[in-house]
């Protein structure tokens, strides 16, 4: 597992209130969360909602554009 280089932002009482991480790490985390959520959505999907691969890819690309 990769260690995350992070910097904490603290308030006047020295309590941690936020964290800064490199943008590339944040983008990797975002992709992992998207993939995880997509996996669980696909797992819950019923057979009647199945799409062919090319249709599914087109649908997913459309979702990404709308986000």
C-alpha positions as CSV (number, residue, x, y, z in Angstrom):
1,X,0.0,0.0,0.0
2,X,1.3,3.4,-0.9
3,X,1.8,6.0,1.8
4,X,0.0,9.2,1.3
5,X,2.1,12.4,1.6
6,X,-0.3,14.7,3.5
7,X,-0.2,18.1,5.2
8,X,-2.7,19.0,8.0
9,X,-4.4,22.3,8.3
10,X,-5.0,23.2,12.0
11,X,-7.1,25.8,13.7
12,X,-6.1,28.3,16.4
13,X,-6.3,25.5,19.0
14,X,-4.0,23.3,16.9
15,X,-6.8,20.9,16.1
16,X,-6.7,19.3,12.7
17,X,-9.5,20.7,10.5
18,X,-8.4,19.7,7.0
19,X,-5.8,17.9,5.0
20,X,-4.0,18.6,1.8
21,X,-2.9,15.8,-0.5
22,X,-1.2,15.9,-3.9
23,X,-3.7,16.2,-6.8
24,X,-2.5,12.9,-8.4
25,X,-3.2,11.0,-5.2
26,X,-6.6,12.7,-4.9
27,X,-7.4,11.7,-8.5
28,X,-6.4,8.1,-7.9
29,X,-8.6,8.0,-4.8
30,X,-11.5,9.4,-6.8
31,X,-11.1,6.7,-9.5
32,X,-11.0,4.0,-6.9
33,X,-14.2,5.2,-5.3
34,X,-15.9,5.4,-8.6
35,X,-14.8,1.9,-9.5
36,X,-15.9,0.6,-6.2
37,X,-19.3,2.2,-6.5
38,X,-19.7,1.0,-10.1
39,X,-18.8,-2.5,-9.1
40,X,-21.5,-2.6,-6.4
41,X,-24.1,-1.1,-8.7
42,X,-23.3,-3.7,-11.3
43,X,-23.5,-6.4,-8.7
44,X,-27.0,-5.3,-7.6
45,X,-28.2,-5.0,-11.2
46,X,-30.9,-7.3,-12.4
47,X,-30.6,-9.3,-15.6
48,X,-33.3,-7.2,-17.3
49,X,-31.1,-4.2,-17.1
50,X,-28.1,-5.7,-18.8
51,X,-26.4,-3.8,-21.6
52,X,-24.0,-5.0,-24.3
53,X,-20.4,-3.9,-23.8
54,X,-20.4,-1.1,-26.3
55,X,-23.8,0.3,-25.0
56,X,-22.5,0.2,-21.5
57,X,-19.3,2.0,-22.4
58,X,-21.3,4.7,-24.2
59,X,-23.7,5.1,-21.3
60,X,-20.8,5.4,-18.8
61,X,-19.0,8.0,-21.1
62,X,-22.3,10.0,-21.1
63,X,-22.4,9.8,-17.2
64,X,-18.9,11.1,-17.0
65,X,-19.6,14.0,-19.3
66,X,-22.7,15.0,-17.2
67,X,-20.7,15.0,-14.0
